[in-house]
Amino acid sequence: MALKTLSYLDRVRLVNGSDMCRSYFRELCEREPKRAVSLINDKKLLFVSLFMLMPEIEERGIYEHLNTRNTIAIKICRKILKIDSFLIESREEVYGVLKWMLISGANDDGLSSEYDRIIDGVSSLLINTYTDKALLKVVADVIFRRNRRGAFIHDLVWAFFGANDPNALRIIAEFLRSNVKEDIDLAYKLLNLEPNSENGYRDRHKQYLSYLSWVKENYPYIIFTGESFNLTSNPKPVSVDLGGRL
Amino acid sequence: MIIISNEPAHADAISSEGSIERDIINILSLSQVEYRYDSVEQLKFELILRKEIINASNELYRSQFSFKVFREAMCNQDYFELTRQGGFLLKDKVKASDAIADIFINSDKYGTECATAMVIVYYKALLNIFPEDVFNEMFPSILLMNWHKIDKHLREIGITSDTNDFLPGDRRYFANPDVDPLIPEWQGENTIDLGNGLYYGHGIGIHTADTIIAELNKNRKDDSEKSAYLMDSVGRPNFKRLADIYYRNL
């Protein structure tokens, strides 16, 4: 992302680091509170900057001056972190904020355990409550990036398959073509496929194409089983409604 | 029906020490399915291990072992390393027997989710039966994290399959398909069948199926239409392979 397209606070954070950004914002709240509010309410602000500045926002008493997007986002964070409950007043407004949180925040997944928990919760709400299937690719990318660094993925995988959408299988299958071993292994595991025993990974392009054909052929009859890592070592995400196929 | 060395065996002819073992024998005997054993000893080992699975469940229930989601999991770092995913990895130069025992001794230093608790139950059951040196030889490394990377000796506990008969000591799963999307820890409850209509689930306690279902139902999404339910499948260790190891090392 080009620096010049970013909000001022995001630029400060990226150029000078998170600690400097926090101390800059604290000082600004003392010196020029109106400017601090204007910067945090910037339309271009990334969710990660809001998340990082949440303690300063609360300490410096500027919460009541936040715009609707930021107010709702902080309420959602506090609900996911079980700090307090939040009754959803306007589904439309909340939906828009959730999308902003995920789309602008996904790249910074890994910032902290709390941040990752929020990304999990936001993804789960978008997929399972708002049935937004257009964001499955964004969530899949987070899953595979997390897996590469050995972080916790089970809740996010559970949320992802909650979409009950065969396109989710196609998105995961794309990672069979990755050049990264961790991606390929995880794709096999999530799709409950075995690498071709004779040729190992060399056949994975063929397996990818064959899997896509299988999805296409069975598309209307694919049933999501709801199996997860909480139930079994090798969850089978889908089965085929054979009765429906006959 | 029980078949031992290719001969049908009458329930009354098989000696058993306690009521749980007797209940298991009765279920096996009355079943339409043929339960085949190579020897009486092989059957007796299964009875002992099932009893110890129940004992270990009761021990864990009575301990201070707490419920924590993976991101907040905790363990005694004298024995285990806490992995980035929230699993417990046996530390180098620590004996598996000491580490598993410590979960029950210093239980207040440990906390995790329900699936990992089930794995701990199986390890403790085996520790109660096997000589310490054999146990340590079997498990030079241990990772405790739900059904992820299960040791080869316990591989089958991570797999569930449909069955006609449900036996005390089986792993059972209560699914909650309409769970609130923000609390995945309530997506289902892993339990051990304790017999007499009771189940042990970590965090939820020892209850009947109806009570566990009612608890799960309290954690569904607002517009839920589906109740939680007890699945018709079980998870079981490979009793026969474990019996072979046990008798080989007597």
Interface residues (C-beta under 8 A of the other chain):
Chain A: K79 I80 S113 D116 R117 D120 G121 S124 L125 I127 N128 T129 R149 G150 A151 F152 I153 H154 D155 W158 A159 G162 G226 S228 F229 N230 L231 T232 S233 N234
Chain B: F70 R71 T83 R84 Q85 G86 E113 C114 A115 N146 W147 H148 I150 R155 G158 I159 T160 Y173 A175 P177 P181 L182 P184 Q187 G188 N190 K221 G235
